[in-house]
């Protein structure tokens, strides 16, 4: 019990942003990975990085897999204090990426993480900030009544996140609806999955 108490005392009152960006993006079928495709003047993923950065989190973790972000000169990562976290098991599904994020957040003693997707360029910093600053343990943004990322997950719930499969925060929202706090947010929660999506919203 002494060790558990010590862990509780030393956990920081801090929150990390998590950008899930490890997938292959196979539906896109473009000249580049969808996250690197030009969207309104910069790569799709750059919009997400800048929104999370402007929301003033204590850390930003970018979960990589299919793309080696250290070699991508199109992206400006160092300007925003981004830590790249490689998920070697990214092909196992989104849950493995969220687990990779939780592992580093646990190591860094964060109290919570706020999870967003790298292919949602029109979710603004205000949405990230509103979800992250909420006192709830399981907080989700809503856009015109629909629950969408970003999602805040308090450390007490991290053990409930699945270890495999293509669902991360969604499974937790389904498992513990009694804990959900919804935060009405501005912005557009579209995700860029196909070239058609890119053309429609560009």
Number of C-alpha atoms within 10 A of each C-alpha: 5 7 8 8 9 10 11 12 9 10 15 13 10 16 24 26 30 31 28 24 25 28 22 15 18 11 12 19 12 12 9 11 17 26 26 19 21 16 19 12 10 13 19 26 24 23 24 24 27 17 20 31 21 15 19 16 19 14 21 25 25 25 27 22 20 17 17 11 21 10 8 11 8 14 18 16 18 8 9 15 14 19 14 16 22 21 22 14 15 23 16 15 17 24 23 25 33 26 19 23 26 23 14 14 23 16 10 14 19 21 19 25 31 27 26 24 23 24 25 21 26 17 27 21 20 16 24 29 21 18 28 28 14 15 11 16 19 27 26 32 26 22 19 12 11 12 18 20 23 29 31 31 27 18 20 11 13 18 10 14 21 18 18 17 13 16 17 22 26 16 15 19 19 10 12 12 10 9 13 18 19 20 18 17 22 16 16 14 23 14 17 24 17 16 15 11 13 18 10 9 13 11
